[in-house]
Amino acid sequence: MVVIVLDTDHINVVQSEGSFASTLVANMGRSADKDFATTAITIEEQMRGWLALIHRLEDPHTDR
């Protein structure tokens, strides 16, 4: 069994909904390997980014 591991940069691209995201998702769809995963490190890095953004906001209940 082959599992393709997506790192934080890949996950960020997929979540961005831009042209790179479309290309990456299309390539994933054409891949012979259909099992994709990410790591706990990616989740931690994303959570740290969200927390940093929240801490920079003067009012965390507003949209930026």
N, C-alpha and C positions, 0 to 999 in steps of 0.2 A: 504494500500500500504506500502510495506517495502522497504526502501532504505538503502543499505549498504554504509557507509561513510568510505572512505579510507583516512588514515592520511598521513602525509608527508613520513613516513618510507615506507608505502605500495607503494606510488607513486614512490619513489626513487628505490625501488626494481623492479617494473615493467619497469622502464626506464633503468635499468642496463643491461638487456638482459642476465643475468647469469642464473645459475641453479635455484636459488630461484625465479627468475622472471618466469621461465617456470612453476614451481610448483604453484606459486600464480595465474598465468593466467589460468592454468588448473583447479585449484580449483574454480576460479570465473566462469569458463565455466560450471562446474558441479553444481553450486549453483542453488537452486530452485528460489532464488531471483535474478532477472536479472537487477535490477536498482542499479547502482553504482554511487557514487558522491564523490567529495572531497570538502574541504572548502576553503574559501578565505585565511585563515591563511596558508594553505599548499602552495598556490600560492605565498603569500608574503614570506614565508620561502625559497622557491626555488629561487625567484628573489633576495633575499638578498645574497644567496649563490653564484649566478651568478655574482652579483655586486662585492662581496668580491674577487672572482677569477679575475675579470677584473682589480680591483684595485691592485692586487698583481703582475700583469704582467708588465714587463718593456715596452714591445711593444704589445699592445692589438690586433694588427693586425696579430700576429703570433699565432700558435697553441701551447700554453704553452711554 
